[in-house]
Amino acid sequence: MHKTTLYLSEELEAEIEAAARRLGVSKAEFVRRAAKRLASEVQSDRPRRNRPYPVLTGGKRRSLEEMDEAIYQSIKRRVSKR
């Protein structure tokens, strides 16, 4: 293993400490796991598609509640595909 120095904000360090404690691992192990996970996502062969949020058109006027629901359903579909 190689030693690496990271500069973290106080807030981020506190979040990492709390998350590591919840998982029952050291901060170093938590950071290694997070780095490995992110690196594998970046190297994935599957291309990431960044689709915009839905455009709510169609000639029909929608209430704020209807627009909120349409956006919620779109995000829910995207998350379920991950």
PDB file as gemmi writes it, atoms N, CA and C in Angstrom:
CRYST1    1.000    1.000    1.000  90.00  90.00  90.00 P 1                      
ATOM      1  N   MET A   1       0.830  -1.179   0.000  1.00  0.00           N  
ATOM      2  CA  MET A   1       0.000   0.000   0.000  1.00  0.00           C  
ATOM      3  C   MET A   1       0.871   1.237   0.000  1.00  0.00           C  
ATOM      4  N   HIS A   2       0.333   2.286  -0.610  1.00  0.00           N  
ATOM      5  CA  HIS A   2       1.016   3.572  -0.619  1.00  0.00           C  
ATOM      6  C   HIS A   2       0.271   4.542   0.282  1.00  0.00           C  
ATOM      7  N   LYS A   3       1.013   5.387   0.940  1.00  0.00           N  
ATOM      8  CA  LYS A   3       0.399   6.394   1.800  1.00  0.00           C  
ATOM      9  C   LYS A   3       0.069   7.614   0.959  1.00  0.00           C  
ATOM     10  N   THR A   4      -1.123   8.154   1.169  1.00  0.00           N  
ATOM     11  CA  THR A   4      -1.579   9.340   0.455  1.00  0.00           C  
ATOM     12  C   THR A   4      -2.134  10.330   1.460  1.00  0.00           C  
ATOM     13  N   THR A   5      -1.856  11.597   1.234  1.00  0.00           N  
ATOM     14  CA  THR A   5      -2.375  12.646   2.099  1.00  0.00           C  
ATOM     15  C   THR A   5      -3.520  13.347   1.384  1.00  0.00           C  
ATOM     16  N   LEU A   6      -4.628  13.522   2.087  1.00  0.00           N  
ATOM     17  CA  LEU A   6      -5.782  14.221   1.541  1.00  0.00           C  
ATOM     18  C   LEU A   6      -6.083  15.431   2.406  1.00  0.00           C  
ATOM     19  N   TYR A   7      -6.505  16.505   1.775  1.00  0.00           N  
ATOM     20  CA  TYR A   7      -6.943  17.686   2.499  1.00  0.00           C  
ATOM     21  C   TYR A   7      -8.460  17.715   2.430  1.00  0.00           C  
ATOM     22  N   LEU A   8      -9.099  17.638   3.587  1.00  0.00           N  
ATOM     23  CA  LEU A   8     -10.556  17.594   3.671  1.00  0.00           C  
ATOM     24  C   LEU A   8     -11.059  18.767   4.503  1.00  0.00           C  
ATOM     25  N   SER A   9     -12.233  19.243   4.153  1.00  0.00           N  
ATOM     26  CA  SER A   9     -12.847  20.266   4.994  1.00  0.00           C  
ATOM     27  C   SER A   9     -13.229  19.611   6.323  1.00  0.00           C  
ATOM     28  N   GLU A  10     -13.415  20.413   7.333  1.00  0.00           N  
ATOM     29  CA  GLU A  10     -13.800  19.875   8.639  1.00  0.00           C  
ATOM     30  C   GLU A  10     -15.131  19.148   8.554  1.00  0.00           C  
ATOM     31  N   GLU A  11     -16.050  19.701   7.757  1.00  0.00           N  
ATOM     32  CA  GLU A  11     -17.373  19.089   7.615  1.00  0.00           C  
ATOM     33  C   GLU A  11     -17.273  17.710   6.964  1.00  0.00           C  
ATOM     34  N   LEU A  12     -16.483  17.609   5.880  1.00  0.00           N  
ATOM     35  CA  LEU A  12     -16.347  16.332   5.190  1.00  0.00           C  
ATOM     36  C   LEU A  12     -15.652  15.308   6.078  1.00  0.00           C  
ATOM     37  N   GLU A  13     -14.639  15.737   6.804  1.00  0.00           N  
ATOM     38  CA  GLU A  13     -13.956  14.805   7.704  1.00  0.00           C  
ATOM     39  C   GLU A  13     -14.915  14.273   8.766  1.00  0.00           C  
ATOM     40  N   ALA A  14     -15.764  15.145   9.301  1.00  0.00           N  
ATOM     41  CA  ALA A  14     -16.735  14.712  10.299  1.00  0.00           C  
ATOM     42  C   ALA A  14     -17.731  13.724   9.700  1.00  0.00           C  
ATOM     43  N   GLU A  15     -18.165  13.978   8.456  1.00  0.00           N  
ATOM     44  CA  GLU A  15     -19.087  13.053   7.791  1.00  0.00           C  
ATOM     45  C   GLU A  15     -18.433  11.692   7.574  1.00  0.00           C  
ATOM     46  N   ILE A  16     -17.168  11.696   7.160  1.00  0.00           N  
ATOM     47  CA  ILE A  16     -16.447  10.445   6.928  1.00  0.00           C  
ATOM     48  C   ILE A  16     -16.265   9.690   8.239  1.00  0.00           C  
ATOM     49  N   GLU A  17     -15.902  10.392   9.293  1.00  0.00           N  
ATOM     50  CA  GLU A  17     -15.746   9.747  10.601  1.00  0.00           C  
ATOM     51  C   GLU A  17     -17.046   9.087  11.046  1.00  0.00           C  
ATOM     52  N   ALA A  18     -18.148   9.818  10.904  1.00  0.00           N  
ATOM     53  CA  ALA A  18     -19.446   9.281  11.331  1.00  0.00           C  
ATOM     54  C   ALA A  18     -19.843   8.066  10.491  1.00  0.00           C  
ATOM     55  N   ALA A  19     -19.639   8.142   9.178  1.00  0.00           N  
ATOM     56  CA  ALA A  19     -19.992   7.025   8.304  1.00  0.00           C  
ATOM     57  C   ALA A  19     -19.121   5.808   8.602  1.00  0.00           C  
ATOM     58  N   ALA A  20     -17.831   6.027   8.810  1.00  0.00           N  
ATOM     59  CA  ALA A  20     -16.924   4.920   9.121  1.00  0.00           C  
ATOM     60  C   ALA A  20     -17.314   4.264  10.442  1.00  0.00           C  
ATOM     61  N   ARG A  21     -17.678   5.080  11.409  1.00  0.00           N  
ATOM     62  CA  ARG A  21     -18.104   4.559  12.709  1.00  0.00           C  
ATOM     63  C   ARG A  21     -19.362   3.699  12.556  1.00  0.00           C  
ATOM     64  N   ARG A  22     -20.329   4.182  11.743  1.00  0.00           N  
ATOM     65  CA  ARG A  22     -21.557   3.410  11.519  1.00  0.00           C  
ATOM     66  C   ARG A  22     -21.264   2.068  10.865  1.00  0.00           C  
ATOM     67  N   LEU A  23     -20.268   2.041   9.965  1.00  0.00           N  
ATOM     68  CA  LEU A  23     -19.902   0.792   9.296  1.00  0.00           C  
ATOM     69  C   LEU A  23     -18.960  -0.070  10.125  1.00  0.00           C  
ATOM     70  N   GLY A  24     -18.391   0.518  11.158  1.00  0.00           N  
ATOM     71  CA  GLY A  24     -17.464  -0.229  12.005  1.00  0.00           C  
ATOM     72  C   GLY A  24     -16.096  -0.428  11.372  1.00  0.00           C  
ATOM     73  N   VAL A  25     -15.664   0.556  10.571  1.00  0.00           N  
ATOM     74  CA  VAL A  25     -14.347   0.486   9.931  1.00  0.00           C  
ATOM     75  C   VAL A  25     -13.583   1.768  10.239  1.00  0.00           C  
ATOM     76  N   SER A  26     -12.291   1.741   9.950  1.00  0.00           N  
ATOM     77  CA  SER A  26     -11.480   2.941  10.150  1.00  0.00           C  
ATOM     78  C   SER A  26     -11.784   3.963   9.062  1.00  0.00           C  
ATOM     79  N   LYS A  27     -11.383   5.210   9.309  1.00  0.00           N  
ATOM     80  CA  LYS A  27     -11.550   6.243   8.280  1.00  0.00           C  
ATOM     81  C   LYS A  27     -10.785   5.855   7.019  1.00  0.00           C  
ATOM     82  N   ALA A  28      -9.573   5.331   7.201  1.00  0.00           N  
ATOM     83  CA  ALA A  28      -8.759   4.952   6.045  1.00  0.00           C  
ATOM     84  C   ALA A  28      -9.459   3.881   5.212  1.00  0.00           C  
ATOM     85  N   GLU A  29     -10.031   2.884   5.877  1.00  0.00           N  
ATOM     86  CA  GLU A  29     -10.737   1.820   5.151  1.00  0.00           C  
ATOM     87  C   GLU A  29     -11.962   2.381   4.443  1.00  0.00           C  
ATOM     88  N   PHE A  30     -12.669   3.278   5.099  1.00  0.00           N  
ATOM     89  CA  PHE A  30     -13.842   3.898   4.482  1.00  0.00           C  
ATOM     90  C   PHE A  30     -13.442   4.651   3.213  1.00  0.00           C  
ATOM     91  N   VAL A  31     -12.372   5.448   3.290  1.00  0.00           N  
ATOM     92  CA  VAL A  31     -11.915   6.218   2.133  1.00  0.00           C  
ATOM     93  C   VAL A  31     -11.447   5.279   1.026  1.00  0.00           C  
ATOM     94  N   ARG A  32     -10.748   4.192   1.375  1.00  0.00           N  
ATOM     95  CA  ARG A  32     -10.321   3.220   0.352  1.00  0.00           C  
ATOM     96  C   ARG A  32     -11.529   2.626  -0.368  1.00  0.00           C  
ATOM     97  N   ARG A  33     -12.550   2.231   0.408  1.00  0.00           N  
ATOM     98  CA  ARG A  33     -13.754   1.653  -0.202  1.00  0.00           C  
ATOM     99  C   ARG A  33     -14.454   2.656  -1.116  1.00  0.00           C  
ATOM    100  N   ALA A  34     -14.558   3.893  -0.638  1.00  0.00           N  
ATOM    101  CA  ALA A  34     -15.224   4.930  -1.438  1.00  0.00           C  
ATOM    102  C   ALA A  34     -14.449   5.192  -2.729  1.00  0.00           C  
ATOM    103  N   ALA A  35     -13.121   5.271  -2.631  1.00  0.00           N  
ATOM    104  CA  ALA A  35     -12.296   5.520  -3.815  1.00  0.00           C  
ATOM    105  C   ALA A  35     -12.407   4.362  -4.805  1.00  0.00           C  
ATOM    106  N   LYS A  36     -12.384   3.131  -4.289  1.00  0.00           N  
ATOM    107  CA  LYS A  36     -12.499   1.963  -5.167  1.00  0.00           C  
ATOM    108  C   LYS A  36     -13.843   1.945  -5.877  1.00  0.00           C  
ATOM    109  N   ARG A  37     -14.899   2.252  -5.141  1.00  0.00           N  
ATOM    110  CA  ARG A  37     -16.245   2.255  -5.726  1.00  0.00           C  
ATOM    111  C   ARG A  37     -16.366   3.315  -6.819  1.00  0.00           C  
ATOM    112  N   LEU A  38     -15.872   4.509  -6.555  1.00  0.00           N  
ATOM    113  CA  LEU A  38     -15.941   5.573  -7.544  1.00  0.00           C  
ATOM    114  C   LEU A  38     -15.080   5.247  -8.763  1.00  0.00           C  
ATOM    115  N   ALA A  39     -13.884   4.710  -8.530  1.00  0.00           N  
ATOM    116  CA  ALA A  39     -13.015   4.354  -9.650  1.00  0.00           C  
ATOM    117  C   ALA A  39     -13.646   3.291 -10.535  1.00  0.00           C  
ATOM    118  N   SER A  40     -14.320   2.316  -9.924  1.00  0.00           N  
ATOM    119  CA  SER A  40     -14.951   1.269 -10.735  1.00  0.00           C  
ATOM    120  C   SER A  40     -16.132   1.829 -11.522  1.00  0.00           C  
ATOM    121  N   GLU A  41     -16.857   2.791 -10.975  1.00  0.00           N  
ATOM    122  CA  GLU A  41     -17.955   3.420 -11.712  1.00  0.00           C  
ATOM    123  C   GLU A  41     -17.425   4.181 -12.918  1.00  0.00           C  
ATOM    124  N   VAL A  42     -16.324   4.877 -12.743  1.00  0.00           N  
ATOM    125  CA  VAL A  42     -15.754   5.676 -13.825  1.00  0.00           C  
ATOM    126  C   VAL A  42     -15.215   4.773 -14.927  1.00  0.00           C  
ATOM    127  N   GLN A  43     -14.670   3.617 -14.557  1.00  0.00           N  
ATOM    128  CA  GLN A  43     -14.087   2.705 -15.534  1.00  0.00           C  
ATOM    129  C   GLN A  43     -15.100   1.763 -16.155  1.00  0.00           C  
ATOM    130  N   SER A  44     -16.323   1.838 -15.733  1.00  0.00           N  
ATOM    131  CA  SER A  44     -17.353   0.936 -16.235  1.00  0.00           C  
ATOM    132  C   SER A  44     -17.506   1.079 -17.739  1.00  0.00           C  
ATOM    133  N   ASP A  45     -17.725  -0.046 -18.414  1.00  0.00           N  
ATOM    134  CA  ASP A  45     -17.937  -0.029 -19.859  1.00  0.00           C  
ATOM    135  C   ASP A  45     -19.285   0.568 -20.217  1.00  0.00           C  
ATOM    136  N   ARG A  46     -20.198   0.518 -19.294  1.00  0.00           N  
ATOM    137  CA  ARG A  46     -21.534   1.038 -19.547  1.00  0.00           C  
ATOM    138  C   ARG A  46     -21.499   2.562 -19.582  1.00  0.00           C  
ATOM    139  N   PRO A  47     -21.847   3.152 -20.708  1.00  0.00           N  
ATOM    140  CA  PRO A  47     -21.825   4.616 -20.762  1.00  0.00           C  
ATOM    141  C   PRO A  47     -22.957   5.202 -19.928  1.00  0.00           C  
ATOM    142  N   ARG A  48     -22.664   6.263 -19.256  1.00  0.00           N  
ATOM    143  CA  ARG A  48     -23.678   6.942 -18.460  1.00  0.00           C  
ATOM    144  C   ARG A  48     -24.425   7.898 -19.356  1.00  0.00           C  
ATOM    145  N   ARG A  49     -25.733   7.846 -19.269  1.00  0.00           N  
ATOM    146  CA  ARG A  49     -26.556   8.754 -20.061  1.00  0.00           C  
ATOM    147  C   ARG A  49     -27.139   9.804 -19.132  1.00  0.00           C  
ATOM    148  N   ASN A  50     -26.782  11.015 -19.381  1.00  0.00           N  
ATOM    149  CA  ASN A  50     -27.323  12.111 -18.597  1.00  0.00           C  
ATOM    150  C   ASN A  50     -28.501  12.696 -19.360  1.00  0.00           C  
ATOM    151  N   ARG A  51     -29.676  12.261 -18.968  1.00  0.00           N  
ATOM    152  CA  ARG A  51     -30.877  12.765 -19.617  1.00  0.00           C  
ATOM    153  C   ARG A  51     -31.417  13.943 -18.823  1.00  0.00           C  
ATOM    154  N   PRO A  52     -31.937  14.936 -19.517  1.00  0.00           N  
ATOM    155  CA  PRO A  52     -32.494  16.080 -18.794  1.00  0.00           C  
ATOM    156  C   PRO A  52     -33.795  15.705 -18.109  1.00  0.00           C  
ATOM    157  N   TYR A  53     -34.205  16.546 -17.196  1.00  0.00           N  
ATOM    158  CA  TYR A  53     -35.497  16.351 -16.562  1.00  0.00           C  
ATOM    159  C   TYR A  53     -36.585  16.487 -17.618  1.00  0.00           C  
ATOM    160  N   PRO A  54     -37.747  15.928 -17.377  1.00  0.00           N  
ATOM    161  CA  PRO A  54     -38.795  15.959 -18.402  1.00  0.00           C  
ATOM    162  C   PRO A  54     -39.257  17.377 -18.701  1.00  0.00           C  
ATOM    163  N   VAL A  55     -39.571  17.588 -19.961  1.00  0.00           N  
ATOM    164  CA  VAL A  55     -40.161  18.854 -20.370  1.00  0.00           C  
ATOM    165  C   VAL A  55     -41.662  18.670 -20.299  1.00  0.00           C  
ATOM    166  N   LEU A  56     -42.295  19.472 -19.519  1.00  0.00           N  
ATOM    167  CA  LEU A  56     -43.722  19.302 -19.284  1.00  0.00           C  
ATOM    168  C   LEU A  56     -44.506  20.194 -20.233  1.00  0.00           C  
ATOM    169  N   THR A  57     -44.709  19.677 -21.431  1.00  0.00           N  
ATOM    170  CA  THR A  57     -45.475  20.407 -22.435  1.00  0.00           C  
ATOM    171  C   THR A  57     -46.574  19.504 -22.957  1.00  0.00           C  
ATOM    172  N   GLY A  58     -47.232  19.928 -23.975  1.00  0.00           N  
ATOM    173  CA  GLY A  58     -48.277  19.116 -24.565  1.00  0.00           C  
ATOM    174  C   GLY A  58     -49.562  19.907 -24.729  1.00  0.00           C  
ATOM    175  N   GLY A  59     -49.491  21.201 -24.536  1.00  0.00           N  
ATOM    176  CA  GLY A  59     -50.651  22.036 -24.733  1.00  0.00           C  
ATOM    177  C   GLY A  59     -51.613  22.059 -23.562  1.00  0.00           C  
ATOM    178  N   LYS A  60     -51.379  21.229 -22.581  1.00  0.00           N  
ATOM    179  CA  LYS A  60     -52.282  21.149 -21.436  1.00  0.00           C  
ATOM    180  C   LYS A  60     -51.656  21.899 -20.258  1.00  0.00           C  
ATOM    181  N   ARG A  61     -52.426  22.722 -19.618  1.00  0.00           N  
ATOM    182  CA  ARG A  61     -51.928  23.407 -18.426  1.00  0.00           C  
ATOM    183  C   ARG A  61     -51.908  22.415 -17.276  1.00  0.00           C  
ATOM    184  N   ARG A  62     -50.857  22.464 -16.484  1.00  0.00           N  
ATOM    185  CA  ARG A  62     -50.716  21.559 -15.345  1.00  0.00           C  
ATOM    186  C   ARG A  62     -50.588  22.361 -14.065  1.00  0.00           C  
ATOM    187  N   SER A  63     -51.111  21.777 -13.013  1.00  0.00           N  
ATOM    188  CA  SER A  63     -50.961  22.416 -11.708  1.00  0.00           C  
ATOM    189  C   SER A  63     -49.556  22.126 -11.198  1.00  0.00           C  
ATOM    190  N   LEU A  64     -49.148  22.839 -10.168  1.00  0.00           N  
ATOM    191  CA  LEU A  64     -47.837  22.591  -9.566  1.00  0.00           C  
ATOM    192  C   LEU A  64     -47.740  21.163  -9.041  1.00  0.00           C  
ATOM    193  N   GLU A  65     -48.830  20.664  -8.484  1.00  0.00           N  
ATOM    194  CA  GLU A  65     -48.832  19.302  -7.959  1.00  0.00           C  
ATOM    195  C   GLU A  65     -48.622  18.281  -9.081  1.00  0.00           C  
ATOM    196  N   GLU A  66     -49.250  18.506 -10.238  1.00  0.00           N  
ATOM    197  CA  GLU A  66     -49.082  17.595 -11.375  1.00  0.00           C  
ATOM    198  C   GLU A  66     -47.657  17.629 -11.904  1.00  0.00           C  
ATOM    199  N   MET A  67     -47.065  18.833 -11.966  1.00  0.00           N  
ATOM    200  CA  MET A  67     -45.674  18.939 -12.422  1.00  0.00           C  
ATOM    201  C   MET A  67     -44.743  18.255 -11.428  1.00  0.00           C  
ATOM    202  N   ASP A  68     -44.958  18.469 -10.134  1.00  0.00           N  
ATOM    203  CA  ASP A  68     -44.140  17.818  -9.112  1.00  0.00           C  
ATOM    204  C   ASP A  68     -44.227  16.294  -9.246  1.00  0.00           C  
ATOM    205  N   GLU A  69     -45.429  15.782  -9.450  1.00  0.00           N  
ATOM    206  CA  GLU A  69     -45.621  14.342  -9.580  1.00  0.00           C  
ATOM    207  C   GLU A  69     -44.913  13.800 -10.821  1.00  0.00           C  
ATOM    208  N   ALA A  70     -44.992  14.518 -11.946  1.00  0.00           N  
ATOM    209  CA  ALA A  70     -44.323  14.075 -13.174  1.00  0.00           C  
ATOM    210  C   ALA A  70     -42.808  14.028 -12.985  1.00  0.00           C  
ATOM    211  N   ILE A  71     -42.251  15.035 -12.333  1.00  0.00           N  
ATOM    212  CA  ILE A  71     -40.806  15.052 -12.074  1.00  0.00           C  
ATOM    213  C   ILE A  71     -40.439  13.928 -11.116  1.00  0.00           C  
ATOM    214  N   TYR A  72     -41.225  13.733 -10.061  1.00  0.00           N  
ATOM    215  CA  TYR A  72     -40.971  12.662  -9.100  1.00  0.00           C  
ATOM    216  C   TYR A  72     -40.962  11.302  -9.793  1.00  0.00           C  
ATOM    217  N   GLN A  73     -41.947  11.041 -10.655  1.00  0.00           N  
ATOM    218  CA  GLN A  73     -42.033   9.753 -11.349  1.00  0.00           C  
ATOM    219  C   GLN A  73     -40.839   9.552 -12.284  1.00  0.00           C  
ATOM    220  N   SER A  74     -40.406  10.617 -12.950  1.00  0.00           N  
ATOM    221  CA  SER A  74     -39.246  10.516 -13.835  1.00  0.00           C  
ATOM    222  C   SER A  74     -37.987  10.161 -13.055  1.00  0.00           C  
ATOM    223  N   ILE A  75     -37.772  10.829 -11.931  1.00  0.00           N  
ATOM    224  CA  ILE A  75     -36.597  10.548 -11.099  1.00  0.00           C  
ATOM    225  C   ILE A  75     -36.684   9.133 -10.544  1.00  0.00           C  
ATOM    226  N   LYS A  76     -37.853   8.718 -10.126  1.00  0.00           N  
ATOM    227  CA  LYS A  76     -38.052   7.367  -9.586  1.00  0.00           C  
ATOM    228  C   LYS A  76     -37.691   6.304 -10.628  1.00  0.00           C  
ATOM    229  N   ARG A  77     -38.109   6.515 -11.890  1.00  0.00           N  
ATOM    230  CA  ARG A  77     -37.757   5.572 -12.965  1.00  0.00           C  
ATOM    231  C   ARG A  77     -36.251   5.511 -13.174  1.00  0.00           C  
ATOM    232  N   ARG A  78     -35.598   6.670 -13.169  1.00  0.00           N  
ATOM    233  CA  ARG A  78     -34.144   6.710 -13.390  1.00  0.00           C  
ATOM    234  C   ARG A  78     -33.399   5.983 -12.275  1.00  0.00           C  
ATOM    235  N   VAL A  79     -33.818   6.206 -11.037  1.00  0.00           N  
ATOM    236  CA  VAL A  79     -33.146   5.580  -9.886  1.00  0.00           C  
ATOM    237  C   VAL A  79     -33.339   4.071  -9.903  1.00  0.00           C  
ATOM    238  N   SER A  80     -34.513   3.613 -10.299  1.00  0.00           N  
ATOM    239  CA  SER A  80     -34.776   2.174 -10.294  1.00  0.00           C  
ATOM    240  C   SER A  80     -33.945   1.425 -11.337  1.00  0.00           C  
ATOM    241  N   LYS A  81     -33.428   2.136 -12.338  1.00  0.00           N  
ATOM    242  CA  LYS A  81     -32.613   1.503 -13.381  1.00  0.00           C  
ATOM    243  C   LYS A  81     -31.167   1.353 -12.960  1.00  0.00           C  
ATOM    244  N   ARG A  82     -30.772   1.968 -11.857  1.00  0.00           N  
ATOM    245  CA  ARG A  82     -29.365   1.896 -11.430  1.00  0.00           C  
ATOM    246  C   ARG A  82     -29.051   0.589 -10.803  1.00  0.00           C  
TER     247      ARG A  82                                                      
END                                                                             
